[in-house]
Amino acid sequence: MLDLHSHTTFSDGSLTPTELVAAALESGLRALAITDHDTLAGWDEAELAAGDRLEVVPGVELSTVEGGRSLHILGFYPNRTALEPPLSQRLAGRRRRAQHMVDKLGELGYPIELPPMGGNMAPGRPHLAAALVKAGHAESKREAFDRWLGDHGPVFVQYEKFSAAEGIQLLRDCGAVPVWAHPHLFKGSTVTALLPQLVDAGLMGVEVYHPHHSPSDVRRLEDYCRSHNLVMTGGSDYHGPAENSKRDRKAPAPATLNQLHLPLDLLVPLKQAAATLSHP
């Protein structure tokens, strides 16, 4: 089985790449994609930890903005040398965004300190939420999002302008297969309206299988992919095990690795799509 969507401590996951590989093996996975936000830094450690026991699929989750809302594009099998320079610009934007939110929190009377982050780590709102909990301003990350960090919260800052079409083109230029991540979580438009536009922009696949997609969502996405010859992927969007602290009952249960039990066969068309792209 495979899981084509996971995160490590190089972005907003709670497990190191080594720990993530160990968890993947324990869950029965044969292939795992490392898709950290806007960074490729977790690949090397994951591949070293996996050896020949687990196939590590190189990937990234690119942050774009569409209709004023965040839209994520997964990219699989990119040319690392080509993609890392433009990603460094995206990482710099992430740091500016995080600092802006830190400044706004301070102005409201909730000062926090972010942990030191290396040059290839991608800061995000979960890091700010953890810092708010550590500083004693919130009892849980969920509270931090509900009070300050959510999309309509008082300190929310949107990603710097970078459209989905630009993200798709960047991935294709760097030899990566662009796949719309969890489309039914996007809040800026309907999937029916936006998906054809993204396909026209060069989208090659859709994350059909996701813990927050309903059975009817999955059926509609499968039908669309079949009729438009798009790659179908899926994954848990795993960020790590549930925290030991009491979880907000209103919050959805965290995803678990291999919870969707997706067949390894999904990897074949993804690799075939990657082979059609020129790798600069």
N, C-alpha and C positions, 0 to 999 in steps of 0.2 A: 504494500500500500504506500501511498505518497501523501505529502502535505506540501502545497506550493505557496504557503504564505506564513512566515514566521519572523519574529523579531528578537534581537539580542540586546545586550547592554550597550551596544554601539549606537542604538537609537532609544526606543522606549520600552524595550523588553527588560525583564528582571533577571534573566539567566545569561551568563557568558556564553559565547559560542560553544565552548567545550561542554558546559552544563546542558545546553540545548541539544547537542548531539547525543549526549547520554540519555536525556529524556526521550528523544526520538527513538532511539534504539529500544528503550524499555517499552515504548508504546507499540512496537511492532512495525515501525516504518522502514521502508527500504529506500526511499528517496525523500529529501527534505530541501525546500528552497529557503535560502537565507535572503530575506527581502526587507532589510532595514530601511528606514526612511532616509532617502537622499545620501546614503553612504554605502560603500562596498567594503568597509573596513572589517567586517566580521567574517569574510570568506576564508581567509588564510587559516585562522585558528580553527574554524569549523572543519575545513578539509583535513587539517592535520589530525584533529581528534577523530574524524570519521574513518580515516584509512580506507580499507576496502570493505568495511562493514556497512556503510551507508553512502548512497550517492548524494552528494551535496550539489544542488542545482543553484548556480550563481544568479542572483537577482537583486532587484532594488525596488523600493516603492517610492515613486516620484511624486512630490507634492506640487499640485497645480491649483489654480483658481479658475472656476468657471461659474458665470452668473453670480459672482460675488460670494461663492461658497467653495469650500475646500473639496477638491476632487483628486483622487489618488490613481495613478497609473503604475501598474506593475511592469517591470521590464526584465525579461529573461534572456540569459546568455549574452550579455553585452560585451563588447570589446572594452576591457578595463582601461587600457591606455587611452582610448578615445573618450571614455565617459568620465573619468575621474576629474579632469580639469574643469569641465562645466559644472560638475557636482560640487566642486569646491566653492563655486559662486553661490550655489543653492544653500550650502552649509553656512556660509557667511550671512546669508539672508535669514536663516533660522536663528543664528546667534543674535542678530539685530532685533528680530521679533521677540525672542525670549527676554532680552534685556529691556526692551520697551515695556513688556508686561511686568517685569520686576520693578521697574521705575514707577509704573502706575500703582502697583500694590503698595510700594513705599509711600506714595502720596496719600493713599487711603489709610495709612497707619498700620500696614501689615508688612513690615520689612522682612525680607528673606535673603538667604544666600544660596546661590546655586553651587553644587559640587563642581570641582575642577573637571573640565572636559578636554580630552585630547583633540588634536587637530582634525581627526576624522570622525568624531562623535557628533551625533545630531541631537541637539537639545529640542525638547518639545514640552507641551503643556503637562504631561505626566511628571516630568522632572520638577516643574514648578509646584504641582500639587503635592509631591513628596516633600518639597522644601517647606511648604505651608504647614504640613503635618508636623514635620520635625521642629519647626519654630513654635509650635503650640497654637497656631492660629486656627487650625481645623482638626477635627478628630479623625477624618478619613479623606482619602483622595476624592471620593464622591462628593463630600461636602465642599471641598475646595472648588470642584468644577461647578457645583450648583450655585455657590455664592459668588464666585469671581471669574472662573476660567472658561465657562461654557460659551458657546457661540454668541449668546446674547448677554454675557456677563460684563460687568463694569470694567474689566481690564483686558478683555479679549482684543487681540490684534490679528488681523488677517495676514496670511502669507503675502509676501511681496508679489507683485503682478507677474504671473507666469501662466499662460493659458494652457488648457488641456491640449489644444492643437500643437502648441509649441513644445510641450512635453513629449507628445507622441512623435513629433518630427525629430526631436533630440535623440530619443531612444532608437528610432530607426536609423538615424545617421550613424549611431554608434553600434549598429549591428544587433540591437536588442529587439525582442518581440514585445510590442506594447499591448498590455491587457488591462482593461478597465477593472479596477479593484472594487469589490462589493458594491455594484451599481445601485442596488436598492437601499443603500444607506445614504446615497447622495441626496441632499436637500435643496439643491438649486434648480431642479427641473424634474420632469418625469423621465423615466428610462425610455419610454416610447418615443418621446420627442428628441432626446439628446443622443441616443445610441446611433441613429443614422448619421448624425453630424460628425460624431467621432470616427465612424467607419470611413466617411468621406475624407477625414483628416489623416487617415492611415492606420487607424486602430486595427489590430490583427486578431484580437481575442477578448474574451470576457470571462471574468471570474464568476462562473455560473454557480458553483457550489460553495456556500459560505454559511456559517452558523446562523446568521440573521436573515437568510433568504428563506421564505416560506416555500412549501412544495409547489404552489402555483407560480411563484416567482421563478423557481428553477425550471419548470416546464416551459414557460414563455421564453426564457433565455435560451434554453436548449433549442427550441424551435427556431428562434432567430439566428442562432449560430449555424444551425444546419442549413438554413435557407440562404445565408450570406457567406458560407464557407469560412467561418471564424473558428479559431481555436477555443476550446473550452478548458478552463482550468478550475481549480478549487483548492481551498485550504482553510485551516482553522483560524488564521489571523492570530496566531498564538503569541502572547506577550509574557507568558510565565505562569506559574501556579498561582492559585488564589492566595491572597494575603491571609495571614493568621488572624488578623483583627476581624472583628465582627463586621460582616458585609451588609451593606444597605439592602434590605429586602426588595426595594424598588429597582435596584440596579440589576441588569441581566447577569446571569451566571457567567463567569469567565470561560473562554473557550479552552478546550483541552486538545492536546496533540492527537491527531488521528481520529478525532471524534466523528468525522464524516466517513471514514473507511473508504476512501477513494482508491480506485484501482490504479496500479502502476501503468496501465495502458494509456492513461491520459498524457503520459510523458512523450509518447511517440509522435503525435501531431505537433506538439510544441517544439520538439527537436527538428521536425521536418520544416516547420515555419522558420526557425532560426537559420536553417541551412539555405533558405531562399534569399536571405539578406546578405549583402556584401559586408564583410567585417573590415573596416578601415584599419 
